[in-house]
Amino acid sequence: MAKQFKGMPSVKKAVYDRIAAQRDISKAEIMEQFQLTSSSLTRLLDELSREGWIMESGFGQSTGGRRPILYQINPGHRYIFGLDISRIYSVLGLYDMEMRPLELVRWNMDEQMTPQRLTQHVGKKVRELLERHRIPADHVLGLGVGAVGPLSREQGRILNPLYFAASGWNDVPLRQWLEEVTSLPVIVENGANTALIGEHWMVRSEHIRHMLYVHVGTGLRSAMLSNGQIVHGAVDMEGSIGQMIIQTDGPRLHGTGNYGALEAFASVQAVEQQVRARSKMNREHWGGGSLAIKPEAINFATIVQALESGNEYVREIFAQSAAYLGIGLANLINVLHPEQIILGGVMISAGDLFYNTAISVAEQNIYYSGSYHPEFSRGILQETAVSTGAAVMVWNEYEL
């Protein structure tokens, strides 16, 4: 993306970032962070204003002299697309420079949604959104993508993900294809990382530097922010948390992965498997009411309906699954020591039972060193965290 963003000093972007982080900020407040003379900062602010990146937002309180001019970024100066590619559905959002969505488009990831069809669909929707909102293409900074992994961030490729309904998702040159259909620069990152980037953006004024994100859905995904930066390993295996062993010689999910891995206890597939198995063994308890269907027809949607209607057997399975997740969370927290833990995914949104049980078990197994008390949250953005975080990635990479 550097070809579009070269030619201007990085201090200019740093000043712009500071203004974005605190709406309605004065020149004096900006100077507290930068080793700039008053005249140098004035020139930068004038340049940012003249180019349309920032604008005056009024006057602050007087401290004895003239009231200071306050600045804020101009949200409509440029726009960014954020794309969430997940196994169940995908979301494309058009965002302004304050990361407010002008419009979100969502579609199911069914058996027909191959990578080729998805890229063509995204290209079509990008054009439609720009036309509908009357935004020139050259006013868009780029397209950020948060996708199911594993993937190669450097090459912008999805490698060999599991559980997509459609075929053809192995070794997909996603960045290349999306750049061809949108004519925009594209950044690709795994979905857990982009979700965390999005949630961190929403609390950036609180100066939280260490955050953990765990997504509990068809699989388990996690991301870690340390000292304000996403932690990347030697390879991108976003589902690795699911392979954390929490019961020696325990079961494997679908006969693959580690024995006793967390995903075999705390995932949509694990819960579906357990409910179907118990349904077959206990027909007198499962043959009527909220689960009056054949065991093979039971899916997560019918299980959630049974939970909501008060089925005690489903409730027990959910509580057990949440307890195992709590152990996995405690293991991560005891190693990483985040300030805040955000939990997302359909298991978390299925009801308070799973969320509250997982947190309770995690807190009971966290090693507290006096003042260490991490906070738990479902996040602010929740279902739009990935698409928002993907747009924030582009925002972060753009050099003024």
Secondary structure as GFF3:
##gff-version 3
##sequence-region A 1 400
A	DSSP	alpha_helix	2	5	.	.	.	ID=ss1
A	DSSP	alpha_helix	10	21	.	.	.	ID=ss2
A	DSSP	beta_strand	25	26	.	.	.	ID=ss3
A	DSSP	alpha_helix	27	31	.	.	.	ID=ss4
A	DSSP	alpha_helix	38	51	.	.	.	ID=ss5
A	DSSP	beta_strand	54	59	.	.	.	ID=ss6
A	DSSP	beta_strand	69	73	.	.	.	ID=ss7
A	DSSP	beta_strand	79	85	.	.	.	ID=ss8
A	DSSP	beta_strand	89	95	.	.	.	ID=ss9
A	DSSP	beta_strand	101	108	.	.	.	ID=ss10
A	DSSP	alpha_helix	115	132	.	.	.	ID=ss11
A	DSSP	three_ten_helix	137	139	.	.	.	ID=ss12
A	DSSP	beta_strand	140	147	.	.	.	ID=ss13
A	DSSP	beta_strand	151	152	.	.	.	ID=ss14
A	DSSP	beta_strand	157	158	.	.	.	ID=ss15
A	DSSP	alpha_helix	174	182	.	.	.	ID=ss16
A	DSSP	beta_strand	186	190	.	.	.	ID=ss17
A	DSSP	alpha_helix	191	202	.	.	.	ID=ss18
A	DSSP	three_ten_helix	204	206	.	.	.	ID=ss19
A	DSSP	beta_strand	211	216	.	.	.	ID=ss20
A	DSSP	beta_strand	220	226	.	.	.	ID=ss21
A	DSSP	beta_strand	229	230	.	.	.	ID=ss22
A	DSSP	three_ten_helix	240	243	.	.	.	ID=ss23
A	DSSP	three_ten_helix	262	264	.	.	.	ID=ss24
A	DSSP	alpha_helix	268	281	.	.	.	ID=ss25
A	DSSP	alpha_helix	283	286	.	.	.	ID=ss26
A	DSSP	three_ten_helix	289	291	.	.	.	ID=ss27
A	DSSP	three_ten_helix	295	297	.	.	.	ID=ss28
A	DSSP	alpha_helix	300	308	.	.	.	ID=ss29
A	DSSP	alpha_helix	312	336	.	.	.	ID=ss30
A	DSSP	beta_strand	340	344	.	.	.	ID=ss31
A	DSSP	alpha_helix	346	349	.	.	.	ID=ss32
A	DSSP	alpha_helix	352	364	.	.	.	ID=ss33
A	DSSP	beta_strand	375	377	.	.	.	ID=ss34
A	DSSP	three_ten_helix	382	384	.	.	.	ID=ss35
A	DSSP	alpha_helix	385	397	.	.	.	ID=ss36
###
